[in-house]
Amino acid sequence: MTLTADKKLEYTEGVEVPFPVVNADIVYAGSHVCVNAAGYALPGSDTAGLIYVGEALEQVDNSLGDAGAKTVNVRRRGLIRMTFATAI
C-alpha cells in the first residue's frame, strides 16, 4: 500500500521488552523466559510449542492472577553470563 501522508512509527531497540505473564505462575529474576502459543510469558523450559524470548529482569508473581494481569520485562539482546547446574 502506498502512503499518501506521513505515518507515525513506534520504535524500540528491542533490548528490554515487556511480555504479559501466564496465569498461575511465577517468573523469577534472572530466569530464562519463553512464550506460549497465546503469547504469554512463562518460565523457560525445553517444551514443544514454547519460544525462548530472553531473560527476566525481575520477579513477577502472577500465581493468583489472570493471564496477562502482570507483565515481566525481558532482556532480549546482549551477552549474559550464566551459571548452569549441568554442562551444556
Long-range contacts (C-beta under 8 A, 24 or more apart in sequence): 13-77, 14-76, 14-77, 15-75, 15-76, 15-77, 15-78, 16-57, 16-73, 16-74, 16-75, 16-76, 17-53, 17-54, 17-73, 17-74, 17-76, 18-71, 18-72, 18-73, 18-74, 19-53, 19-71, 19-72, 19-74, 20-67, 20-68, 20-69, 20-70, 20-71, 21-60, 21-62, 21-65, 21-67, 21-68, 21-69, 21-70, 21-71, 21-72, 22-62, 22-67, 23-62, 23-65, 23-66, 23-67, 23-69, 24-62, 24-63, 24-64, 25-62, 25-63, 26-59, 26-60, 26-61, 26-62, 26-63, 27-56, 27-59, 27-60, 27-62, 27-72, 28-56, 28-59, 29-56, 29-57, 29-58, 29-59, 30-55, 30-56, 30-82, 31-55, 31-56, 32-56, 33-72, 33-74, 38-67, 40-67, 40-68, 41-71, 41-72, 41-74, 55-80
